[in-house]
Amino acid sequence: MPHAMNTPHAMQILPLSQVYRLIEPGPVVLLTTSHQGHANVMTMSWHMMVDFNPPLIACIVSSGDFSFTALRATKACVIAIPAVELASKVVAVGNCSGRDMDKFAACGLTAVPATQVQAPLVGECFANLECVVKDTRLVNAYNLFVLEVVKAWHDPAQVAPKTIHHQGYGMFQVDGETITLPSRMP
């Protein structure tokens, strides 16, 4: 049995359904696909770095999402990273389906041709990562794709962009102060 805390600020049980709100892995991003002549964009926050060289990113795309079919069929996408100024558009993208509309047009985003994949870059984002699917072994069990970044772009006009991080139930946190501490990592 876990040790009980006998302090005025004792820990309390947190419902397991709330754990994801504590551990969201990174900034909210936009994932674009292109399949059968139809470009689509979705909002995604369940992703993480897996390796550095080449850059590998694991991400969850629900089998119920319109983008899932396109990603599985084409094995390519773009991960576009928006700054906080795009927060309302990012939420709008997440609150509608590409099955029903052109989400780029509906949400006021610009699809820009990529060079390595058919999926478009998002012109308003400060960074865009062209990706190919590297590993699908966990797709059937967990909807988890491992992507390899094959080309990366950034907008030098967007200086020190702040990202948003989903905390659930419509709540987001904005990047804060940057600090530098001694490190042995390269």
Secondary structure, 3 states (H helix, E strand, C coil): CCCCCCCCCCCCCCCHHHCHHHHCCCCCEEEEEEECCEEEEEEECCEEEEEECCEEEEEECCCCCHHHHHHHHHCEEEEEECCHHHHHHHHHHHCCCCCCCCHHHHHCCCEECCCCCCCCEECCCCEEEEEEEEECCCHHHHCEEEEEEEEEEECCCCCCCCCEEEEECCEEEECCCCCCCCCCCC
